[in-house]
Amino acid sequence: MGRRLGLPLAGLALALVLWWAGSAWLAQRTPIAAAFAPGPSALALVRLVSGPDIWQHALLSLQRVAIGLALAIVFGVPLGVLTGLWRGFAQASTPVFQFLRMISPLSWMPIAVMVLGVGDLPVYFLLAFAAVWPILLNTAAGVAQLDPHWLTLARSLSATRRETVLRVILPGITAHLLTGVRLAIGIIWIVLVPAEMLGVSAGLGYFILDTRDRLAYSELMAVIVLIGALGYLLDGLARWLHARWMHGEGAVAAQDR
C-alpha cells in the first residue's frame, strides 16, 4: 500500500522540482518566466478555483466534450459495425479511413470556420472528427473478433439485422467500444483547447487566450495545470467505467459456468 502511494507521490514531487528548476533557470535569461514558477502558479490556481468564473468555462468545455464525443459515437459505431461485418465495405473504406485518420483535426480549422461559421459548430466538428477514429476502429475490431457461431445462431432464429446488431453484436463488443471511448476522450481533451481558440467567447481554450492578452501569466499556467487535472479525472472515470464493466462481465461469466 505504501509503495503504491509513495511512488506516485515521489514522481509528482520530482516533476515539481524539475518545474521549479526549469522556471528558475529560464528566469535568469527571461525575467517574465518567474511568473510560470510553481509558487505563483499555485497561488493563481487557488484564486481561480475559489471563484465561479473558471468553473463556468470548465463546464462549457466539458459540455463541448460530451457533444463531440456523442457525435463521434453516433457516426463511429455504425461505421465500425459495417466495417466489421461487410468485407467489401471494409476493403473499400479502410484506405480512406486511414488517410483521414492521419490528418490532424486542427488542419480542418480554416475549412470548418468557412463552412460552419464562427461559434460552437466548428468546435463540435473538430472534436467529433478527432474522436471518431478510435471508436470506429475499436468497434470494427470487436465485430471481427466476435464468435461467428453467435451470428449463425441469430440467423437460425430468424433474427432481423436490427435485432442481430442490437442484441448480439453491440453487447458482444461493449469492451472494445468502451476502450475506443476511453481513447477518444483522451484525444478529444487534447484537441479541445486549440479548438476553443476558434472564435468562441468562453471555454478553457478561450480562457488561456484571455490570460495571455491580459499578461496574467501565472493564471495562464494555473489554467494549464487545471486542464491537466480535469483530463486526468476524465481518464480515471473512463478507466473506472471500463474496469467496472469488465468486472461485471467476468462475474456473469463465472455464474454461467
N, C-alpha and C positions, 0 to 999 in steps of 0.2 A: 504493500500500500504506500509506504514511504517512498519507494523507488518510483512508483507510477506518478506520485505527486511531485517528488523532488526534481526529477529530470526535466519536466516541462517548465517548472519554476526556474531552474538553472538556465535553461535555454532562453527564457524570457529575460532573465537578468543579464545574460550575455548580450542579447540584442539591444537592451537599453544602454549597456556600457559602450557598445560599438556606435550606437546612435549619438550618445553624448560625445564620444571621442571624435567622431566624424564631423559633428557640428562645431566643436571647438577648433578643430584643425581648419575648417573652412572659414570660421570667423576671423582667423588671423589674416586671411587674404581678402575676405569679403565680410566686413563687419555685420552686414544685414543677416548673415547666416545664423547669428546668435539667436534670432527670433525663432528659428526652427529647432532649437535645442529641446531636450525633454522637459526641462523645468518650465519655461514659458508656455510650451505646448500643453502641458498638463494643467496649468492654471487656466488657459484659454478653454480647454476641454471641460473643466468643471463649470466655468461660466456658461458655456454653451448648453450643456445638458441640464443646467438648472433653470433655463428659460424655455418658453414654449416654441420659439421660432424654429430652432433646429429640428424639433420633432415634427413640425408641420412639413418641413422639407423632406425629412426621412420618410414620413408616412406617404407622401405623394410619390416618392421614389419607389417605395415598396408596392404601391398600387400599380405603378407602371410595370414593375417586375411581374406582378401577378397577371396583368393583362397580356403582356408579351409572352409569358410562359403558357397561358391558356391558349393563345393563338397558335403557338408552336405545337401544342398537344393536338389541337383541332386539325391542323394540317399534317403534322408529323406521324401521328398514329395511323390514320387511314393509308397514307402513302407507304408507311413501313409494313403494314399488313399486306397491302397489294404487292409490294416488292418481294415479301417472303413467300407469298402464295403463288404468284404468277411469274414463272421463269422468263417468259418473253418480255414482260414489263421490266423485270429486273435487268435483263441484258440491255434493253433499250435505254433505261433511265439511269443506270449506275454511272456511266461516264459523265452524264450531265450533273448528277447529284455531287459526284466527287469534284467536278470542276467548280461548281458553285460553292461547295463547302470550303474550298481553299481560298476563296476571295474574302478578304477582311470585310466584316459588316460595315465598318466605318468608311469603306470605299464607296458605299452607296449613299453617303450622306448628301452630297450635292443633288443627286438624282431624286432622292426621297423628298428633299425640300421643294424641288421644281414640280414634282408630281403631286405631292400631298400637302404642300404649303407649310407654313411655319406653325408649330404647336406640338400637340401630343401625337398626332397621327404618324409623322415620320419617326418619332421615338419608338412607338409601338412596332412599326415595321422593322426597324433596325434590331430591336430586342428579339422579335419573333424570328427574324432571319438568322440571328446568331444562335438561337436556342433550338431551332427545328432539327438541325442535323444530328446531334447525339440522340434525340428522341426517335427520329426516323431510323437511324442505323441500328440502334439497340432493339427497336421493335422488329425490324426485319430479321435481325439475328435471332431473336426469341422465337419468331414464327418458324424460321428454318430449323431450329432445334426441337420443335415440338415432336412428340411421338406420332408418327403417321397413322398409327392404329386409332388414335383419338379421332382423327378426321374421317377415317374409314368407318368407325362406329357411328359417327354423326350422320354420315351419308346413308348408312344402313338403316338408321332410324328415321329416315326421310326428313332430316332437319333442313330447314331452308338456309341459304347463305347467311342471312342476317342472324338466325339462331346459332349457326356454327361460329360466327365471329363473336357474338356477344356471350355465348355460354361455354364455348370450348377454347377458342383462340385467345381472347383477351384474359380470361382467368389463368390460362396457361403461361402467358408471357408477362405477368404482372411484375415479377422480379426484374426482368430485363427492362421493362418500361420504367420502373422506379429508378433503376440505375441510370437510364437515359435522362430522366427528370433531374436527378441529382447533378449529373454532369452539366445539364442545361442551366441549372441555377447558378453554378459557378461561372459559366461563360457569360450569362446574361448580366450578372452582377458586375463583371469586368467591363462589359460594353456600356452599361448604364451611364456611368459618369461622363464619358465623352459624348454619348448620345444626348444627354441633358444639357450640353453646351450648344444645342442646336436650336436656338431661338425660343426656348421656354423661359418662363419667368419664375420658376420655383423648382425645387429638387436639389439633391446633394451636388450634382454636377454644376448646376447654376450657382449654388452657394459657394463653391470653390472659385468660380469666376468672380463672384461678388467680393470675396475676401481679397482676391488678388487686386481688383480695382481699388479697393479701399486701403491697400497696402497693409492689411491685417494678417501678417504672415504667420503669427502664432495661431490665429484662428484657422488659417488655411491648413497648417499641419495638424491641428486638432481635428478638423473635419476628415482629413486623410486617415487618422487613427480611428475615428468613429466609423468610417466606411469599412475599414478592415475588420473592426469588431462586429458590425452588423453582418458582414459577409460570412464571418466565422460562425456566427449564430445561425444564419440561414443554412449553411452547410451542415452544421451539427443537427439541426432539425431534420434535414433531408436524410442524414445518416441514421438518425433515431427512427424515423418512419420506415426506412428500408430494413433496418435490423428488426424492428417490431413485426413487420410483415413476414420476414423470413422466419422469425421465431414462431409466429403463429402457424405458418405453413408447416414448419417442422413438427410442431405439436400435433397438428391434424394428421400428418402422415404417420406419426408414431401411434396415434389412436387407431388409425386404419389397419396398421399391422397387428 
